[in-house]
Amino acid sequence: MSFPEPHSDEGDEIPPDKLTSLAYAMMEFNGKFSEYIKEVDVALWKKAVDYAVTFTEVDGIVFEYVIEPNGEDSVVANIEWEEILTDEELEEQLEEEESEEESEEESEDDDNESDRDWSN
């Protein structure tokens, strides 16, 4: 999944050292929003959580709906750090996959040529 580059109101790209603050702000906003919906309409909150858990797809992060031992509902994020790639690692992985696909195509072409009947 790709995300649009974050920009300020003026259209300037947000510097990488500010992205962590932006992520924390978005997490806090989403948490407050979720808390409010849960207080006002629990059924709606559960539907919204189910929707978000189902359709949020970020490599290395899995969200789960959990009922705590005390009966409280919550959402937890299971982070599989080894599966989260840096931009450079992702680019390398994509290049390797493309290279493997090209090699497989070349191998298939070679196999097709060797299967031909050249006796005529």
WOUR-V98549 format. One record per pair of residues at least 12 apart in sequence whose ideal C-beta (glycine too) atoms are under 10 Angstrom apart, sorted by the first residue. I is the first residue (numbers start at 1). J is the second residue. Records with the same first field share a line. If there is no record, write none. Layout:
I=J + J
This chain:
1=56 + 57 + 58 + 59
2=90
3=58
6=18 + 19 + 22 + 23 + 26
27=77
30=52 + 75
31=75
33=48
34=48 + 49 + 52 + 74 + 75
37=49
38=72 + 73 + 74
42=73
45=73 + 75
46=65 + 73
49=63 + 64 + 65 + 73 + 74 + 75
50=65 + 75
52=65 + 75
53=65 + 75 + 77
56=75 + 77
58=77 + 79 + 83 + 84
59=80 + 83 + 84 + 85 + 90
60=78 + 79 + 80 + 81 + 82 + 83 + 84 + 85
61=77 + 78 + 79 + 80 + 81 + 83 + 84
62=76 + 77 + 78 + 79 + 80 + 83
63=75 + 76 + 77 + 78
64=76 + 77 + 78
